[in-house]
Amino acid sequence: MAMVMIQAVVRPEKADAVLAELMMAGFPSVSKMDIVGRGKQKGIQIGDTHYDQLSKKMLFMVVDESDKDDVIKIVMRVARTGEKGAFGDGKIFVLPVYEAYTISSGKNVL
């Protein structure tokens, strides 16, 4: 069974809605982390002040490769600002998972 890790960087105000939609779709196993960073826009200018590190949330989940497209569609739909999206809505990264172990049992779960 092939597994992938999906890492989604989303706006903080969108994270809970994304998590709720993933739960309702049958994907309850998600880790969430507060992060700061900047994208291609190199931060944001508000008046005379430039903020080059913006708050975001990183969502991590490992799913069957066959579920990858469903998870990506959910994240994109819920995390997008408005109908067409906006700068700073985030990114989704997909990585292969070769091995995974449960710490308590030491067993490989793949």
Backbone as JSON, one array per atom type, in Angstrom:
{
  "sequence": "MAMVMIQAVVRPEKADAVLAELMMAGFPSVSKMDIVGRGKQKGIQIGDTHYDQLSKKMLFMVVDESDKDDVIKIVMRVARTGEKGAFGDGKIFVLPVYEAYTISSGKNVL",
  "N": [[0.85, -1.17, 0.0], [0.77, 2.07, -1.01], [1.71, 5.13, 0.43], [1.26, 8.63, 1.07], [2.53, 11.77, 2.26], [0.81, 14.65, 2.98], [1.39, 18.0, 3.11], [0.05, 20.91, 4.1], [0.06, 24.33, 3.86], [-1.7, 26.85, 5.26], [-3.88, 29.73, 5.62], [-4.23, 31.04, 8.93], [-6.88, 31.51, 9.82], [-8.33, 29.79, 8.28], [-7.71, 27.2, 8.93], [-9.17, 25.64, 10.93], [-11.61, 25.2, 9.63], [-10.77, 23.7, 7.43], [-9.79, 21.43, 8.78], [-12.21, 20.48, 9.89], [-13.7, 19.82, 7.59], [-12.06, 17.83, 6.5], [-12.31, 15.9, 8.52], [-15.07, 15.3, 8.33], [-15.04, 14.1, 5.85], [-13.8, 11.76, 6.32], [-11.13, 11.75, 7.0], [-9.56, 11.9, 9.66], [-7.06, 11.99, 10.89], [-4.79, 14.24, 11.48], [-2.08, 16.45, 11.89], [-1.3, 19.59, 13.38], [0.41, 22.67, 13.15], [1.75, 25.75, 14.29], [3.21, 28.15, 12.22], [5.55, 30.49, 10.75], [6.2, 32.53, 7.93], [7.04, 33.44, 4.53], [5.83, 33.95, 1.25], [6.0, 34.01, -2.33], [5.34, 36.67, -2.58], [6.86, 37.94, -0.75], [6.16, 38.78, 1.86], [4.12, 41.36, 3.33], [3.04, 44.69, 2.72], [1.92, 47.21, 4.75], [0.83, 50.29, 4.91], [3.5, 52.21, 6.05], [4.84, 50.11, 7.08], [6.53, 47.03, 6.73], [5.81, 43.65, 6.69], [7.53, 40.8, 6.84], [7.35, 38.2, 7.66], [4.74, 36.09, 7.94], [1.97, 34.82, 9.8], [1.0, 31.44, 9.66], [-0.66, 28.24, 9.29], [0.43, 24.9, 9.47], [-0.61, 21.93, 8.17], [-0.39, 18.49, 8.57], [-0.7, 15.35, 7.09], [-0.95, 11.82, 6.62], [-1.85, 9.73, 4.06], [-3.5, 7.11, 2.14], [-2.25, 6.67, -1.12], [-4.23, 6.57, -3.02], [-6.19, 8.2, -1.96], [-5.22, 10.72, -2.12], [-5.89, 12.76, -4.09], [-8.52, 13.41, -3.34], [-8.15, 14.51, -0.76], [-6.52, 16.72, -1.38], [-8.28, 18.22, -2.99], [-10.25, 18.89, -1.09], [-8.76, 20.49, 0.74], [-7.93, 22.57, -0.97], [-10.41, 23.66, -1.78], [-11.58, 24.54, 0.65], [-9.62, 26.12, 1.89], [-9.13, 28.16, 0.13], [-9.41, 31.63, -0.57], [-12.26, 33.34, -1.26], [-13.77, 33.02, -4.57], [-11.82, 32.83, -6.59], [-9.44, 32.74, -5.23], [-6.54, 34.08, -3.45], [-3.42, 35.91, -3.1], [-1.26, 34.46, -0.74], [-2.88, 32.44, 0.18], [-1.81, 29.92, 0.5], [0.05, 26.76, 0.25], [0.32, 23.43, -1.04], [2.0, 20.47, -0.4], [3.16, 17.34, -1.58], [4.48, 14.34, -0.54], [6.33, 11.28, -0.85], [5.84, 8.46, 1.33], [7.85, 6.24, 2.8], [8.24, 4.54, 4.97], [6.64, 3.92, 8.12], [6.27, 4.0, 11.59], [4.79, 2.78, 14.58], [5.32, 4.1, 17.67], [4.85, 2.99, 20.27], [4.51, 0.2, 19.86], [6.51, -0.41, 18.1], [6.09, -1.36, 15.62], [6.06, -1.49, 12.03], [3.79, 0.32, 10.24], [3.04, 0.31, 7.64]],
  "CA": [[0.0, 0.0, 0.0], [1.57, 3.29, -1.12], [1.21, 6.22, 1.26], [1.86, 9.94, 0.83], [2.31, 12.8, 3.27], [0.36, 15.92, 2.44], [1.67, 19.12, 3.98], [-0.69, 22.06, 3.6], [0.27, 25.61, 4.54], [-2.94, 27.59, 5.06], [-4.11, 30.9, 6.48], [-4.68, 30.6, 10.26], [-8.34, 31.57, 9.95], [-8.93, 28.72, 7.46], [-7.26, 25.89, 9.4], [-10.21, 24.86, 11.59], [-12.6, 24.79, 8.62], [-10.14, 22.62, 6.68], [-9.79, 20.26, 9.65], [-13.59, 20.0, 10.01], [-14.06, 19.19, 6.31], [-11.31, 16.58, 6.4], [-12.94, 14.97, 9.46], [-16.34, 14.86, 7.77], [-14.76, 13.28, 4.66], [-13.18, 10.5, 6.73], [-9.68, 11.91, 7.19], [-9.44, 12.54, 10.97], [-5.68, 12.0, 11.39], [-4.08, 15.42, 10.99], [-1.31, 17.22, 12.86], [-1.35, 21.02, 13.07], [1.52, 23.39, 13.75], [1.87, 27.18, 13.98], [4.45, 28.49, 11.54], [5.62, 31.82, 10.13], [6.99, 32.49, 6.7], [6.63, 34.33, 3.46], [5.78, 33.32, -0.06], [6.57, 34.77, -3.45], [5.09, 38.1, -2.41], [7.89, 38.42, 0.19], [5.52, 39.46, 2.97], [3.04, 42.29, 3.0], [3.28, 46.09, 3.07], [0.74, 47.91, 5.26], [1.32, 51.65, 5.19], [4.96, 52.29, 6.02], [5.4, 48.93, 7.74], [6.64, 45.8, 5.93], [5.81, 42.41, 7.48], [8.05, 39.78, 5.93], [7.02, 36.88, 8.2], [3.32, 36.05, 8.21], [1.5, 33.63, 10.51], [0.3, 30.41, 8.88], [-0.8, 26.94, 9.94], [0.88, 23.77, 8.67], [-1.37, 20.71, 8.43], [0.31, 17.3, 8.09], [-1.49, 14.12, 7.13], [-0.48, 10.71, 5.79], [-3.03, 9.04, 3.53], [-3.27, 6.22, 1.01], [-2.05, 7.43, -2.35], [-5.51, 6.62, -3.73], [-6.99, 9.27, -1.35], [-4.48, 11.98, -2.26], [-6.63, 13.77, -4.85], [-9.67, 13.84, -2.54], [-7.66, 15.38, 0.31], [-6.06, 17.96, -2.0], [-9.47, 18.97, -3.4], [-10.87, 19.45, 0.12], [-7.93, 21.58, 1.25], [-8.0, 23.7, -1.9], [-11.75, 24.26, -1.76], [-11.88, 25.19, 1.93], [-8.58, 27.1, 2.26], [-9.09, 29.24, -0.86], [-10.13, 32.85, -0.23], [-13.13, 33.74, -2.36], [-13.92, 32.05, -5.65], [-10.59, 32.69, -7.38], [-8.27, 32.68, -4.37], [-5.77, 35.31, -3.27], [-2.05, 35.72, -2.64], [-1.17, 34.12, 0.68], [-3.8, 31.34, 0.56], [-1.0, 28.8, 0.96], [0.62, 25.77, -0.66], [0.16, 22.02, -0.68], [3.13, 19.66, -0.82], [2.9, 15.91, -1.49], [5.74, 13.61, -0.45], [6.16, 9.84, -0.62], [6.15, 7.93, 2.66], [8.44, 4.92, 2.58], [8.07, 3.75, 6.17], [6.0, 4.58, 9.25], [6.31, 3.11, 12.75], [4.09, 3.14, 15.81], [6.36, 4.13, 18.7], [4.57, 2.1, 21.4], [4.7, -1.23, 19.51], [7.68, -0.59, 17.27], [5.69, -2.01, 14.36], [5.91, -0.74, 10.81], [2.37, 0.34, 9.96], [2.77, 0.27, 6.2]],
  "C": [[0.9, 1.24, 0.0], [0.9, 4.4, -0.32], [1.93, 7.51, 0.86], [1.61, 10.84, 2.04], [1.9, 14.07, 2.54], [0.63, 16.98, 3.5], [0.98, 20.33, 3.37], [-0.41, 23.27, 4.47], [-0.95, 26.46, 4.22], [-2.99, 28.81, 5.96], [-4.63, 30.41, 7.84], [-6.19, 30.56, 10.41], [-9.05, 30.49, 9.14], [-8.66, 27.32, 8.03], [-8.38, 25.06, 10.03], [-11.28, 24.38, 10.62], [-12.05, 23.65, 7.78], [-10.17, 21.33, 7.5], [-11.19, 19.65, 9.77], [-14.02, 19.27, 8.74], [-13.33, 17.87, 6.12], [-11.92, 15.51, 7.31], [-14.23, 14.41, 8.87], [-16.14, 13.94, 6.56], [-14.06, 11.97, 5.02], [-11.67, 10.55, 6.87], [-9.42, 12.62, 8.52], [-8.01, 12.73, 11.45], [-4.88, 13.13, 10.77], [-3.3, 16.02, 12.16], [-1.3, 18.67, 12.41], [-0.23, 21.73, 13.82], [1.45, 24.86, 13.35], [3.21, 27.41, 13.32], [4.41, 29.96, 11.12], [6.48, 31.7, 8.9], [6.51, 33.53, 5.72], [6.68, 33.56, 2.15], [6.43, 34.2, -1.1], [6.41, 36.27, -3.28], [6.04, 38.74, -1.41], [7.3, 39.22, 1.35], [4.42, 40.38, 2.49], [3.4, 43.68, 3.49], [1.96, 46.7, 3.53], [1.21, 49.29, 5.7], [2.82, 51.69, 5.03], [5.63, 51.05, 6.58], [5.38, 47.73, 6.81], [6.72, 44.61, 6.88], [6.31, 41.3, 6.57], [7.83, 38.36, 6.44], [5.55, 36.9, 8.6], [2.94, 34.75, 8.9], [0.73, 32.73, 9.57], [0.12, 29.19, 9.77], [-0.31, 25.89, 8.96], [0.07, 22.56, 9.11], [-0.62, 19.55, 7.78], [-0.64, 16.12, 8.15], [-0.86, 13.08, 6.21], [-1.71, 9.92, 5.38], [-2.6, 8.04, 2.46], [-3.13, 7.08, -0.24], [-3.36, 7.56, -3.14], [-6.44, 7.71, -3.18], [-6.4, 10.66, -1.56], [-5.3, 13.06, -2.95], [-7.83, 14.29, -4.08], [-9.25, 14.83, -1.45], [-7.23, 16.73, -0.27], [-7.26, 18.83, -2.41], [-10.16, 19.62, -2.2], [-10.08, 20.65, 0.62], [-8.03, 22.79, 0.33], [-9.34, 24.42, -1.82], [-11.99, 25.08, -0.49], [-10.87, 26.3, 2.26], [-8.51, 28.29, 1.29], [-9.93, 30.42, -0.39], [-10.95, 33.29, -1.44], [-13.16, 32.68, -3.45], [-12.63, 31.78, -6.41], [-9.33, 32.57, -6.53], [-7.55, 34.02, -4.32], [-4.34, 34.95, -2.88], [-2.07, 35.4, -1.15], [-2.12, 33.02, 1.12], [-3.04, 30.09, 0.96], [-0.5, 27.91, -0.15], [0.3, 24.39, -0.12], [1.35, 21.26, -1.25], [2.77, 18.19, -0.63], [4.24, 15.18, -1.56], [5.48, 12.11, -0.29], [6.52, 9.47, 0.81], [6.62, 6.5, 2.46], [8.22, 3.99, 3.77], [7.37, 4.59, 7.22], [5.93, 3.58, 10.4], [5.46, 3.67, 13.87], [5.12, 3.02, 16.94], [6.09, 3.1, 19.8], [4.83, 0.64, 21.09], [5.96, -1.48, 18.72], [7.36, -1.19, 15.9], [5.64, -1.02, 13.21], [4.45, -0.81, 10.4], [2.03, 0.35, 8.47], [2.82, -1.14, 5.73]]
}
